[in-house]
Amino acid sequence: GLSIATGARAQSVYVNPNVFWGPTFAQANVCNYYGAPIVCNGQLTAQTQFGYFIYGNMSYVRLYPGMCGQMYAQSFYGAPIVAAWANAYCSFSPF
């Protein structure tokens, strides 16, 4: 018979980015509260009062237990940020 071997699939973990903002910046923190390293990808979106979107991201950021990673977006006083939100997708890291 035919046998096909595949690599171990990474297990996804739940993270909830903590988002806060002011008139000229937005920040999202993603923290590892698990007992093993995780790898995360994420996107921060901020919206100005004029409806424009500003983005920040994290790509393949390894977070060891107790560490946090940040995403930033910046505007200026003439176009203040009025809303911000973020998503992050993480999985356990093999090392």
Biopython code that builds the backbone (N, CA, C, O; Angstrom):
import numpy as np
from Bio.PDB.StructureBuilder import StructureBuilder

atoms = [
    (1, "GLY", "N", (0.816, -1.187, 0.000)),
    (1, "GLY", "CA", (0.000, 0.000, 0.000)),
    (1, "GLY", "C", (0.855, 1.244, 0.000)),
    (1, "GLY", "O", (2.062, 1.199, 0.239)),
    (2, "LEU", "N", (0.212, 2.335, -0.269)),
    (2, "LEU", "CA", (0.865, 3.640, -0.316)),
    (2, "LEU", "C", (0.740, 4.315, 1.037)),
    (2, "LEU", "O", (-0.354, 4.378, 1.597)),
    (3, "SER", "N", (1.823, 4.813, 1.562)),
    (3, "SER", "CA", (1.821, 5.510, 2.848)),
    (3, "SER", "C", (2.393, 6.908, 2.642)),
    (3, "SER", "O", (3.451, 7.072, 2.033)),
    (4, "ILE", "N", (1.697, 7.901, 3.147)),
    (4, "ILE", "CA", (2.147, 9.288, 3.028)),
    (4, "ILE", "C", (2.350, 9.850, 4.426)),
    (4, "ILE", "O", (1.436, 9.822, 5.251)),
    (5, "ALA", "N", (3.540, 10.357, 4.691)),
    (5, "ALA", "CA", (3.849, 10.953, 5.989)),
    (5, "ALA", "C", (3.759, 12.468, 5.866)),
    (5, "ALA", "O", (4.266, 13.051, 4.907)),
    (6, "THR", "N", (3.122, 13.093, 6.825)),
    (6, "THR", "CA", (3.049, 14.557, 6.840)),
    (6, "THR", "C", (3.634, 15.066, 8.143)),
    (6, "THR", "O", (3.650, 14.355, 9.147)),
    (7, "GLY", "N", (4.112, 16.294, 8.122)),
    (7, "GLY", "CA", (4.681, 16.903, 9.318)),
    (7, "GLY", "C", (3.602, 17.206, 10.349)),
    (7, "GLY", "O", (2.416, 17.257, 10.026)),
    (8, "ALA", "N", (4.021, 17.404, 11.575)),
    (8, "ALA", "CA", (3.082, 17.741, 12.642)),
    (8, "ALA", "C", (2.437, 19.090, 12.352)),
    (8, "ALA", "O", (3.111, 20.033, 11.937)),
    (9, "ARG", "N", (1.173, 19.173, 12.565)),
    (9, "ARG", "CA", (0.449, 20.414, 12.321)),
    (9, "ARG", "C", (0.497, 21.277, 13.584)),
    (9, "ARG", "O", (0.293, 20.782, 14.692)),
    (10, "ALA", "N", (0.765, 22.550, 13.406)),
    (10, "ALA", "CA", (0.847, 23.469, 14.545)),
    (10, "ALA", "C", (-0.538, 23.662, 15.146)),
    (10, "ALA", "O", (-1.523, 23.807, 14.423)),
    (11, "GLN", "N", (-0.604, 23.663, 16.460)),
    (11, "GLN", "CA", (-1.870, 23.851, 17.158)),
    (11, "GLN", "C", (-2.115, 25.338, 17.382)),
    (11, "GLN", "O", (-1.277, 26.031, 17.959)),
    (12, "SER", "N", (-3.267, 25.825, 16.926)),
    (12, "SER", "CA", (-3.621, 27.235, 17.124)),
    (12, "SER", "C", (-3.929, 27.501, 18.585)),
    (12, "SER", "O", (-4.436, 26.634, 19.296)),
    (13, "VAL", "N", (-3.617, 28.707, 19.021)),
    (13, "VAL", "CA", (-3.909, 29.118, 20.392)),
    (13, "VAL", "C", (-4.692, 30.418, 20.360)),
    (13, "VAL", "O", (-4.559, 31.212, 19.429)),
    (14, "TYR", "N", (-5.507, 30.630, 21.379)),
    (14, "TYR", "CA", (-6.334, 31.826, 21.466)),
    (14, "TYR", "C", (-5.536, 32.971, 22.087)),
    (14, "TYR", "O", (-4.925, 32.816, 23.144)),
    (15, "VAL", "N", (-5.551, 34.102, 21.427)),
    (15, "VAL", "CA", (-4.995, 35.338, 21.991)),
    (15, "VAL", "C", (-6.007, 36.447, 21.737)),
    (15, "VAL", "O", (-6.730, 36.426, 20.741)),
    (16, "ASN", "N", (-6.050, 37.393, 22.625)),
    (16, "ASN", "CA", (-6.977, 38.517, 22.508)),
    (16, "ASN", "C", (-6.165, 39.804, 22.566)),
    (16, "ASN", "O", (-5.782, 40.233, 23.655)),
    (17, "PRO", "N", (-5.891, 40.433, 21.421)),
    (17, "PRO", "CA", (-5.079, 41.658, 21.446)),
    (17, "PRO", "C", (-5.735, 42.762, 22.288)),
    (17, "PRO", "O", (-6.936, 43.011, 22.188)),
    (18, "ASN", "N", (-4.928, 43.403, 23.104)),
    (18, "ASN", "CA", (-5.376, 44.539, 23.906)),
    (18, "ASN", "C", (-5.083, 45.798, 23.086)),
    (18, "ASN", "O", (-3.921, 46.120, 22.835)),
    (19, "VAL", "N", (-6.136, 46.511, 22.669)),
    (19, "VAL", "CA", (-5.985, 47.658, 21.770)),
    (19, "VAL", "C", (-6.297, 48.955, 22.508)),
    (19, "VAL", "O", (-7.286, 49.038, 23.237)),
    (20, "PHE", "N", (-5.460, 49.958, 22.321)),
    (20, "PHE", "CA", (-5.766, 51.291, 22.827)),
    (20, "PHE", "C", (-5.228, 52.315, 21.858)),
    (20, "PHE", "O", (-4.328, 52.026, 21.070)),
    (21, "TRP", "N", (-5.787, 53.528, 21.915)),
    (21, "TRP", "CA", (-5.380, 54.570, 20.980)),
    (21, "TRP", "C", (-5.583, 55.948, 21.572)),
    (21, "TRP", "O", (-6.310, 56.138, 22.547)),
    (22, "GLY", "N", (-4.916, 56.899, 20.949)),
    (22, "GLY", "CA", (-5.058, 58.315, 21.251)),
    (22, "GLY", "C", (-5.224, 59.040, 19.927)),
    (22, "GLY", "O", (-5.392, 58.390, 18.895)),
    (23, "PRO", "N", (-5.182, 60.365, 19.923)),
    (23, "PRO", "CA", (-5.413, 61.114, 18.684)),
    (23, "PRO", "C", (-4.414, 60.810, 17.570)),
    (23, "PRO", "O", (-4.764, 60.888, 16.392)),
    (24, "THR", "N", (-3.162, 60.462, 17.930)),
    (24, "THR", "CA", (-2.132, 60.301, 16.901)),
    (24, "THR", "C", (-1.548, 58.891, 16.810)),
    (24, "THR", "O", (-0.653, 58.661, 15.996)),
    (25, "PHE", "N", (-2.021, 57.948, 17.611)),
    (25, "PHE", "CA", (-1.428, 56.613, 17.572)),
    (25, "PHE", "C", (-2.461, 55.562, 17.961)),
    (25, "PHE", "O", (-3.464, 55.855, 18.612)),
    (26, "ALA", "N", (-2.185, 54.336, 17.544)),
    (26, "ALA", "CA", (-2.934, 53.165, 18.006)),
    (26, "ALA", "C", (-1.911, 52.077, 18.282)),
    (26, "ALA", "O", (-0.889, 51.980, 17.603)),
    (27, "GLN", "N", (-2.198, 51.262, 19.286)),
    (27, "GLN", "CA", (-1.289, 50.177, 19.654)),
    (27, "GLN", "C", (-2.103, 48.958, 20.029)),
    (27, "GLN", "O", (-3.156, 49.066, 20.656)),
    (28, "ALA", "N", (-1.603, 47.793, 19.639)),
    (28, "ALA", "CA", (-2.209, 46.527, 20.049)),
    (28, "ALA", "C", (-1.120, 45.664, 20.654)),
    (28, "ALA", "O", (-0.046, 45.512, 20.072)),
    (29, "ASN", "N", (-1.392, 45.101, 21.818)),
    (29, "ASN", "CA", (-0.456, 44.204, 22.492)),
    (29, "ASN", "C", (-0.986, 42.780, 22.389)),
    (29, "ASN", "O", (-2.167, 42.528, 22.631)),
    (30, "VAL", "N", (-0.115, 41.862, 22.032)),
    (30, "VAL", "CA", (-0.432, 40.434, 21.992)),
    (30, "VAL", "C", (0.521, 39.760, 22.957)),
    (30, "VAL", "O", (1.738, 39.853, 22.795)),
    (31, "CYS", "N", (-0.021, 39.074, 23.970)),
    (31, "CYS", "CA", (0.820, 38.491, 25.014)),
    (31, "CYS", "C", (0.683, 36.974, 25.057)),
    (31, "CYS", "O", (-0.376, 36.417, 24.767)),
    (32, "ASN", "N", (1.776, 36.326, 25.425)),
    (32, "ASN", "CA", (1.805, 34.868, 25.556)),
    (32, "ASN", "C", (1.637, 34.501, 27.025)),
    (32, "ASN", "O", (2.556, 34.669, 27.827)),
    (33, "TYR", "N", (0.456, 33.999, 27.369)),
    (33, "TYR", "CA", (0.179, 33.541, 28.728)),
    (33, "TYR", "C", (0.241, 32.019, 28.816)),
    (33, "TYR", "O", (-0.177, 31.434, 29.815)),
    (34, "TYR", "N", (0.760, 31.383, 27.775)),
    (34, "TYR", "CA", (0.888, 29.931, 27.752)),
    (34, "TYR", "C", (2.260, 29.526, 28.285)),
    (34, "TYR", "O", (3.131, 30.379, 28.458)),
    (35, "GLY", "N", (2.455, 28.271, 28.540)),
    (35, "GLY", "CA", (3.714, 27.784, 29.097)),
    (35, "GLY", "C", (4.712, 27.356, 28.045)),
    (35, "GLY", "O", (5.696, 26.690, 28.368)),
    (36, "ALA", "N", (4.484, 27.722, 26.788)),
    (36, "ALA", "CA", (5.373, 27.342, 25.694)),
    (36, "ALA", "C", (5.430, 28.493, 24.694)),
    (36, "ALA", "O", (4.536, 29.339, 24.676)),
    (37, "PRO", "N", (6.472, 28.535, 23.860)),
    (37, "PRO", "CA", (6.575, 29.602, 22.852)),
    (37, "PRO", "C", (5.433, 29.534, 21.835)),
    (37, "PRO", "O", (4.951, 28.453, 21.495)),
    (38, "ILE", "N", (5.015, 30.692, 21.365)),
    (38, "ILE", "CA", (4.026, 30.780, 20.292)),
    (38, "ILE", "C", (4.573, 31.678, 19.192)),
    (38, "ILE", "O", (5.457, 32.499, 19.433)),
    (39, "VAL", "N", (4.043, 31.518, 17.986)),
    (39, "VAL", "CA", (4.391, 32.368, 16.848)),
    (39, "VAL", "C", (3.110, 33.039, 16.391)),
    (39, "VAL", "O", (2.085, 32.379, 16.222)),
    (40, "CYS", "N", (3.164, 34.374, 16.186)),
    (40, "CYS", "CA", (1.951, 35.135, 15.892)),
    (40, "CYS", "C", (2.085, 35.988, 14.638)),
    (40, "CYS", "O", (3.156, 36.499, 14.311)),
    (41, "ASN", "N", (0.965, 36.120, 13.958)),
    (41, "ASN", "CA", (0.774, 37.075, 12.879)),
    (41, "ASN", "C", (-0.433, 37.915, 13.265)),
    (41, "ASN", "O", (-1.372, 37.398, 13.871)),
    (42, "GLY", "N", (-0.430, 39.187, 12.930)),
    (42, "GLY", "CA", (-1.573, 40.005, 13.291)),
    (42, "GLY", "C", (-1.627, 41.295, 12.507)),
    (42, "GLY", "O", (-0.666, 41.692, 11.848)),
    (43, "GLN", "N", (-2.782, 41.943, 12.596)),
    (43, "GLN", "CA", (-2.966, 43.237, 11.941)),
    (43, "GLN", "C", (-3.747, 44.163, 12.859)),
    (43, "GLN", "O", (-4.755, 43.775, 13.450)),
    (44, "LEU", "N", (-3.270, 45.373, 12.965)),
    (44, "LEU", "CA", (-3.924, 46.465, 13.678)),
    (44, "LEU", "C", (-4.491, 47.411, 12.631)),
    (44, "LEU", "O", (-3.801, 47.772, 11.678)),
    (45, "THR", "N", (-5.733, 47.809, 12.803)),
    (45, "THR", "CA", (-6.370, 48.771, 11.903)),
    (45, "THR", "C", (-6.847, 49.954, 12.721)),
    (45, "THR", "O", (-7.523, 49.779, 13.735)),
    (46, "ALA", "N", (-6.502, 51.153, 12.289)),
    (46, "ALA", "CA", (-6.975, 52.382, 12.928)),
    (46, "ALA", "C", (-7.705, 53.206, 11.876)),
    (46, "ALA", "O", (-7.339, 53.196, 10.701)),
    (47, "GLN", "N", (-8.739, 53.917, 12.307)),
    (47, "GLN", "CA", (-9.511, 54.755, 11.389)),
    (47, "GLN", "C", (-9.462, 56.200, 11.867)),
    (47, "GLN", "O", (-9.642, 56.481, 13.052)),
    (48, "THR", "N", (-9.215, 57.117, 10.923)),
    (48, "THR", "CA", (-9.187, 58.536, 11.263)),
    (48, "THR", "C", (-10.593, 59.119, 11.182)),
    (48, "THR", "O", (-11.510, 58.477, 10.668)),
    (49, "GLN", "N", (-10.757, 60.321, 11.683)),
    (49, "GLN", "CA", (-12.081, 60.957, 11.653)),
    (49, "GLN", "C", (-12.567, 61.209, 10.235)),
    (49, "GLN", "O", (-13.758, 61.433, 10.022)),
    (50, "PHE", "N", (-11.653, 61.177, 9.253)),
    (50, "PHE", "CA", (-12.031, 61.382, 7.855)),
    (50, "PHE", "C", (-12.303, 60.068, 7.127)),
    (50, "PHE", "O", (-12.576, 60.064, 5.927)),
    (51, "GLY", "N", (-12.228, 58.948, 7.857)),
    (51, "GLY", "CA", (-12.543, 57.655, 7.272)),
    (51, "GLY", "C", (-11.368, 56.911, 6.670)),
    (51, "GLY", "O", (-11.543, 55.815, 6.138)),
    (52, "TYR", "N", (-10.172, 57.482, 6.743)),
    (52, "TYR", "CA", (-8.999, 56.785, 6.220)),
    (52, "TYR", "C", (-8.555, 55.703, 7.195)),
    (52, "TYR", "O", (-8.746, 55.828, 8.405)),
    (53, "PHE", "N", (-7.963, 54.641, 6.658)),
    (53, "PHE", "CA", (-7.465, 53.548, 7.483)),
    (53, "PHE", "C", (-5.943, 53.565, 7.506)),
    (53, "PHE", "O", (-5.291, 53.852, 6.503)),
    (54, "ILE", "N", (-5.396, 53.251, 8.671)),
    (54, "ILE", "CA", (-3.955, 53.155, 8.884)),
    (54, "ILE", "C", (-3.711, 51.769, 9.479)),
    (54, "ILE", "O", (-4.472, 51.317, 10.335)),
    (55, "TYR", "N", (-2.656, 51.099, 9.031)),
    (55, "TYR", "CA", (-2.431, 49.719, 9.448)),
    (55, "TYR", "C", (-1.083, 49.532, 10.122)),
    (55, "TYR", "O", (-0.115, 50.236, 9.834)),
    (56, "GLY", "N", (-1.048, 48.573, 11.018)),
    (56, "GLY", "CA", (0.188, 48.077, 11.607)),
    (56, "GLY", "C", (0.088, 46.566, 11.606)),
    (56, "GLY", "O", (-1.015, 46.020, 11.588)),
    (57, "ASN", "N", (1.232, 45.874, 11.626)),
    (57, "ASN", "CA", (1.148, 44.418, 11.624)),
    (57, "ASN", "C", (2.307, 43.784, 12.353)),
    (57, "ASN", "O", (3.299, 44.438, 12.678)),
    (58, "MET", "N", (2.162, 42.497, 12.603)),
    (58, "MET", "CA", (3.255, 41.666, 13.097)),
    (58, "MET", "C", (3.254, 40.404, 12.243)),
    (58, "MET", "O", (2.197, 39.846, 11.949)),
    (59, "SER", "N", (4.449, 39.956, 11.847)),
    (59, "SER", "CA", (4.566, 38.787, 10.985)),
    (59, "SER", "C", (5.544, 37.789, 11.590)),
    (59, "SER", "O", (6.720, 38.097, 11.786)),
    (60, "TYR", "N", (5.056, 36.611, 11.877)),
    (60, "TYR", "CA", (5.868, 35.514, 12.408)),
    (60, "TYR", "C", (6.698, 35.952, 13.612)),
    (60, "TYR", "O", (7.901, 35.699, 13.672)),
    (61, "VAL", "N", (6.052, 36.605, 14.560)),
    (61, "VAL", "CA", (6.727, 37.062, 15.776)),
    (61, "VAL", "C", (6.682, 35.939, 16.803)),
    (61, "VAL", "O", (5.606, 35.482, 17.187)),
    (62, "ARG", "N", (7.856, 35.499, 17.244)),
    (62, "ARG", "CA", (7.937, 34.443, 18.256)),
    (62, "ARG", "C", (7.858, 35.096, 19.632)),
    (62, "ARG", "O", (8.637, 35.994, 19.951)),
    (63, "LEU", "N", (6.911, 34.636, 20.439)),
    (63, "LEU", "CA", (6.735, 35.148, 21.804)),
    (63, "LEU", "C", (6.936, 34.002, 22.786)),
    (63, "LEU", "O", (6.212, 33.007, 22.754)),
    (64, "TYR", "N", (7.908, 34.150, 23.642)),
    (64, "TYR", "CA", (8.147, 33.152, 24.678)),
    (64, "TYR", "C", (7.197, 33.418, 25.840)),
    (64, "TYR", "O", (6.634, 34.508, 25.933)),
    (65, "PRO", "N", (7.009, 32.439, 26.732)),
    (65, "PRO", "CA", (6.061, 32.631, 27.841)),
    (65, "PRO", "C", (6.329, 33.926, 28.607)),
    (65, "PRO", "O", (7.463, 34.205, 28.998)),
    (66, "GLY", "N", (5.275, 34.709, 28.813)),
    (66, "GLY", "CA", (5.372, 35.974, 29.539)),
    (66, "GLY", "C", (5.719, 37.171, 28.668)),
    (66, "GLY", "O", (5.686, 38.304, 29.148)),
    (67, "MET", "N", (6.049, 36.952, 27.403)),
    (67, "MET", "CA", (6.408, 38.060, 26.514)),
    (67, "MET", "C", (5.179, 38.611, 25.811)),
    (67, "MET", "O", (4.182, 37.913, 25.627)),
    (68, "CYS", "N", (5.270, 39.888, 25.419)),
    (68, "CYS", "CA", (4.230, 40.533, 24.622)),
    (68, "CYS", "C", (4.859, 41.128, 23.370)),
    (68, "CYS", "O", (6.003, 41.583, 23.392)),
    (69, "GLY", "N", (4.105, 41.120, 22.287)),
    (69, "GLY", "CA", (4.513, 41.786, 21.057)),
    (69, "GLY", "C", (3.555, 42.932, 20.794)),
    (69, "GLY", "O", (2.405, 42.893, 21.233)),
    (70, "GLN", "N", (4.012, 43.947, 20.085)),
    (70, "GLN", "CA", (3.200, 45.133, 19.832)),
    (70, "GLN", "C", (3.065, 45.399, 18.341)),
    (70, "GLN", "O", (3.951, 45.093, 17.544)),
    (71, "MET", "N", (1.916, 45.985, 17.995)),
    (71, "MET", "CA", (1.681, 46.517, 16.655)),
    (71, "MET", "C", (1.334, 47.990, 16.834)),
    (71, "MET", "O", (0.633, 48.351, 17.779)),
    (72, "TYR", "N", (1.819, 48.846, 15.930)),
    (72, "TYR", "CA", (1.593, 50.280, 16.031)),
    (72, "TYR", "C", (1.039, 50.845, 14.727)),
    (72, "TYR", "O", (1.335, 50.336, 13.646)),
    (73, "ALA", "N", (0.245, 51.885, 14.834)),
    (73, "ALA", "CA", (-0.182, 52.693, 13.693)),
    (73, "ALA", "C", (-0.120, 54.145, 14.150)),
    (73, "ALA", "O", (-0.471, 54.448, 15.290)),
    (74, "GLN", "N", (0.321, 55.043, 13.277)),
    (74, "GLN", "CA", (0.493, 56.438, 13.659)),
    (74, "GLN", "C", (-0.179, 57.377, 12.667)),
    (74, "GLN", "O", (-0.136, 57.158, 11.457)),
    (75, "SER", "N", (-0.799, 58.422, 13.199)),
    (75, "SER", "CA", (-1.430, 59.463, 12.399)),
    (75, "SER", "C", (-0.823, 60.797, 12.827)),
    (75, "SER", "O", (0.271, 60.830, 13.390)),
    (76, "PHE", "N", (-1.520, 61.881, 12.566)),
    (76, "PHE", "CA", (-1.055, 63.192, 12.999)),
    (76, "PHE", "C", (-2.264, 63.994, 13.482)),
    (76, "PHE", "O", (-3.402, 63.580, 13.262)),
    (77, "TYR", "N", (-2.038, 65.117, 14.127)),
    (77, "TYR", "CA", (-3.126, 65.868, 14.764)),
    (77, "TYR", "C", (-4.194, 66.336, 13.787)),
    (77, "TYR", "O", (-5.347, 66.520, 14.178)),
    (78, "GLY", "N", (-3.829, 66.534, 12.511)),
    (78, "GLY", "CA", (-4.815, 66.976, 11.540)),
    (78, "GLY", "C", (-5.796, 65.886, 11.125)),
    (78, "GLY", "O", (-6.827, 66.176, 10.519)),
    (79, "ALA", "N", (-5.479, 64.637, 11.448)),
    (79, "ALA", "CA", (-6.354, 63.507, 11.100)),
    (79, "ALA", "C", (-6.379, 62.540, 12.282)),
    (79, "ALA", "O", (-5.798, 61.457, 12.211)),
    (80, "PRO", "N", (-7.051, 62.928, 13.372)),
    (80, "PRO", "CA", (-7.012, 62.104, 14.583)),
    (80, "PRO", "C", (-7.669, 60.737, 14.397)),
    (80, "PRO", "O", (-8.615, 60.566, 13.628)),
    (81, "ILE", "N", (-7.124, 59.782, 15.133)),
    (81, "ILE", "CA", (-7.670, 58.420, 15.139)),
    (81, "ILE", "C", (-8.897, 58.396, 16.040)),
    (81, "ILE", "O", (-8.873, 58.912, 17.157)),
    (82, "VAL", "N", (-9.967, 57.792, 15.538)),
    (82, "VAL", "CA", (-11.228, 57.728, 16.295)),
    (82, "VAL", "C", (-11.641, 56.302, 16.632)),
    (82, "VAL", "O", (-12.558, 56.106, 17.429)),
    (83, "ALA", "N", (-10.990, 55.302, 16.046)),
    (83, "ALA", "CA", (-11.305, 53.904, 16.343)),
    (83, "ALA", "C", (-10.102, 53.040, 15.973)),
    (83, "ALA", "O", (-9.321, 53.392, 15.089)),
    (84, "ALA", "N", (-9.963, 51.915, 16.651)),
    (84, "ALA", "CA", (-8.887, 50.975, 16.334)),
    (84, "ALA", "C", (-9.293, 49.579, 16.780)),
    (84, "ALA", "O", (-9.996, 49.416, 17.777)),
    (85, "TRP", "N", (-8.844, 48.573, 16.034)),
    (85, "TRP", "CA", (-9.126, 47.183, 16.384)),
    (85, "TRP", "C", (-8.000, 46.321, 15.822)),
    (85, "TRP", "O", (-7.249, 46.758, 14.950)),
    (86, "ALA", "N", (-7.891, 45.090, 16.330)),
    (86, "ALA", "CA", (-6.793, 44.218, 15.907)),
    (86, "ALA", "C", (-7.222, 42.756, 15.938)),
    (86, "ALA", "O", (-8.123, 42.362, 16.679)),
    (87, "ASN", "N", (-6.545, 41.969, 15.109)),
    (87, "ASN", "CA", (-6.671, 40.518, 15.106)),
    (87, "ASN", "C", (-5.274, 39.929, 15.168)),
    (87, "ASN", "O", (-4.329, 40.493, 14.618)),
    (88, "ALA", "N", (-5.147, 38.793, 15.838)),
    (88, "ALA", "CA", (-3.872, 38.075, 15.862)),
    (88, "ALA", "C", (-4.161, 36.583, 15.791)),
    (88, "ALA", "O", (-5.128, 36.088, 16.371)),
    (89, "TYR", "N", (-3.307, 35.888, 15.074)),
    (89, "TYR", "CA", (-3.438, 34.452, 14.889)),
    (89, "TYR", "C", (-2.127, 33.822, 15.313)),
    (89, "TYR", "O", (-1.081, 34.111, 14.734)),
    (90, "CYS", "N", (-2.176, 32.964, 16.319)),
    (90, "CYS", "CA", (-0.977, 32.392, 16.890)),
    (90, "CYS", "C", (-1.065, 30.865, 16.945)),
    (90, "CYS", "O", (-2.152, 30.287, 16.973)),
    (91, "SER", "N", (0.110, 30.233, 16.960)),
    (91, "SER", "CA", (0.178, 28.779, 17.140)),
    (91, "SER", "C", (1.422, 28.467, 17.956)),
    (91, "SER", "O", (2.360, 29.261, 18.023)),
    (92, "PHE", "N", (1.406, 27.286, 18.576)),
    (92, "PHE", "CA", (2.575, 26.880, 19.345)),
    (92, "PHE", "C", (3.766, 26.716, 18.421)),
    (92, "PHE", "O", (3.636, 26.203, 17.309)),
    (93, "SER", "N", (4.924, 27.151, 18.885)),
    (93, "SER", "CA", (6.151, 27.070, 18.119)),
    (93, "SER", "C", (6.917, 25.812, 18.535)),
    (93, "SER", "O", (6.967, 25.482, 19.720)),
    (94, "PRO", "N", (7.510, 25.114, 17.572)),
    (94, "PRO", "CA", (8.269, 23.906, 17.946)),
    (94, "PRO", "C", (9.564, 24.201, 18.687)),
    (94, "PRO", "O", (10.170, 23.291, 19.253)),
    (95, "PHE", "N", (10.002, 25.462, 18.694)),
    (95, "PHE", "CA", (11.242, 25.820, 19.417)),
    (95, "PHE", "C", (11.163, 27.233, 19.917)),
    (95, "PHE", "O", (12.103, 27.718, 20.547)),
]
sb = StructureBuilder()
sb.init_structure("model")
sb.init_model(0)
sb.init_chain("A")
sb.init_seg("    ")
for serial, (resi, resn, name, xyz) in enumerate(atoms, 1):
    if name == "N":
        sb.init_residue(resn, " ", resi, " ")
    sb.init_atom(name, np.array(xyz, "f"), 0.0, 1.0, " ", f" {name:<3s}", serial, name[0])
structure = sb.get_structure()
